[in-house]
């Protein structure tokens, strides 16, 4: 993706959060995506879909607003906070099931754990942000899914991996 296209998607996200009327066009682009907000380097909101739910521009517009105002982990973003926030977009490849957890490569891959009707996801950049080892990451993923820290070791655990093209408005 060109830097110009990246800037356009980031602009759609920021204007959408600010409440501006953002017109989007369907260019036929489809991708799972996440929009992440960071305030002073700290997570302030993150919402996404593993697979496309609409055209990319419309999806980014919606996810940006959800990350800002509907992430249940945080209070809704105030408009005075928006200038302090960095917006990051992750465009995802289609998740693929892996047969062995050894096929999971932290820093390259994002990972999805499914077990006992629960599911949790970490984007590829989580490994870099936290500095976790593979085992620490899988334990945290298990806990994120509402399971015990060693649940990932279960024979019934199912894993999918994916990659992401990640860019933010402090980089482009």
PADREN-990819 format. One line per 5 residues: number of its first residue (from 1); their letters; for each residue x, y, z of C-alpha. Coordinates in steps of 0.2 Angstrom, whole numbers, plus 2048, in hexadecimal, padded with zeros to 3 digits. Each point is the difference from the previous one (the first is absolute). Layout:
NUM) A) X,Y,Z; ...
END
This chain:
1) XXXXX) 800,800,800; 807,811,7FC; 803,80D,80D; 7F3,80B,7F7; 7F3,7F3,803
6) XXXXX) 805,7FD,812; 7FF,813,803; 7EE,800,7F9; 7FA,7F1,80B; 808,809,80F
11) XXXXX) 7F7,810,7FB; 7F0,7F7,7FF; 802,7F8,811; 805,811,809; 7F2,80A,7F7
16) XXXXX) 7F3,7F2,804; 805,801,813; 7FF,813,7FF; 7EE,7FF,7FA; 803,807,7EF
21) XXXXX) 7F6,7FA,7F1; 80C,7F4,7F7; 7FB,7FA,7EF; 807,7EF,7FC; 801,7F7,7EF
26) XXXXX) 800,7ED,7FD; 810,7FD,7F7; 7FD,7ED,801; 80D,7FF,80E; 7FB,7F3,80E
31) XXXXX) 80A,7FB,80F; 7FF,7FC,812; 805,80F,809; 803,808,812; 801,812,805
36) XXXXX) 80B,803,80F; 801,811,80A; 80E,804,80B; 801,80F,80B; 811,805,806
41) XXXXX) 806,7EE,7FA; 7F3,7F7,80B; 7F2,7F6,7F8; 7F0,80B,800; 7F5,7F5,7F5
46) XXXXX) 801,7F2,7F4; 7F2,7F8,7F6; 800,7F5,7F0; 7FA,7F2,7F6; 80A,7F1,7FA
51) XXXXX) 7F7,800,7EF; 7F9,80D,7F6; 7EE,806,804; 7FF,80D,7F2; 80B,80A,7F5
56) XXXXX) 810,806,808; 7FD,812,801; 7EF,7FE,808; 807,7F2,80C; 80E,80C,806
61) XXXXX) 7F3,80E,802; 7F6,7F5,80B; 80E,7F8,80A; 808,811,804; 7F0,806,808
66) XXXXX) 7FE,7EF,809; 812,800,807; 7FD,812,806; 7EF,7FF,807; 7FB,7EE,803
71) XXXXX) 810,7F6,806; 7F9,7F9,810; 811,801,809; 800,813,7FF; 7F4,80E,802
76) XXXXX) 7FB,809,7F0; 80D,80B,7F9; 7FD,813,802; 804,80B,7F1; 80D,809,80A
81) XXXXX) 80A,7F0,802; 800,7FD,7ED; 80F,80B,7FC; 80A,7F6,80D; 7FC,7F0,7F7
86) XXXXX) 809,7F6,7F3; 7F6,7F6,7F5; 806,7EF,7FA; 7F8,7F5,7F2; 804,7EE,7FE
91) XXXXX) 7FA,7F7,7F0; 7FF,7EE,802; 803,7F1,7F6; 7F4,7F2,800; 802,7F5,810
96) XXXXX) 807,7EE,7FD; 7FF,7F2,80C; 810,7F9,806; 802,7EE,805; 80F,803,80D
101) XXXXX) 802,80F,80B; 813,7FF,7FA; 7F9,807,7F0; 7FC,811,809; 80E,80C,7FD
106) XXXXX) 7FE,80F,80D; 803,811,7F8; 7FC,7F9,7EE; 7EF,7F9,805; 7F1,805,809
111) XXXXX) 7F7,7F2,808; 7EE,7FA,804; 7FC,7F4,80E; 7F0,7F6,800; 7FB,7F5,80E
116) XXXXX) 7F1,7FB,80A; 7F5,80D,7F6; 80C,80E,805; 80B,809,7F4; 80E,80D,802
121) XXXXX) 80B,809,7F3; 811,809,801; 806,80A,7F1; 812,7FD,7FA; 807,810,808
126) XXXXX) 7FB,7FA,812; 810,7F6,801; 80B,80F,7FC; 7F6,80C,80C; 800,7F4,80F
131) XXXXX) 811,7F7,7FD; 7F7,7F0,805; 807,7EF,7FC; 7F6,7F4,7F6; 7FA,7F7,810
136) XXXXX) 7FC,811,809; 7F6,805,7F1; 7F6,7F0,7FF; 7FD,801,813; 7FA,812,7FE
141) XXXXX) 7F5,7FB,7F1; 7F8,7F2,80A; 7FC,80C,80E; 7F9,80D,7F4; 7F4,7F2,7FA
146) XXXXX) 7FA,7FE,812; 80A,7F0,803; 80E,7FB,80B; 812,805,7FB; 804,7EE,7FB
151) XXXXX) 7F0,7FD,7F5; 80A,802,7F0; 808,7EF,804; 7F0,7F7,7FE; 7FE,7F3,7F2
156) XXXXX) 7EF,808,7FC; 808,812,7FD; 7FF,805,7EE; 80B,80E,7FA; 800,80B,7F0
161) XXXXX) 80E,80C,7FB; 7FF,80F,7F4; 80C,80E,7FB; 7FC,813,800; 806,80F,7F7
166) XXXXX) 801,80D,80E; 802,813,7FE; 7FC,80F,80B; 7FE,812,7FE; 811,804,809
171) XX) 809,7F6,7F2; 7F8,805,7EF
END
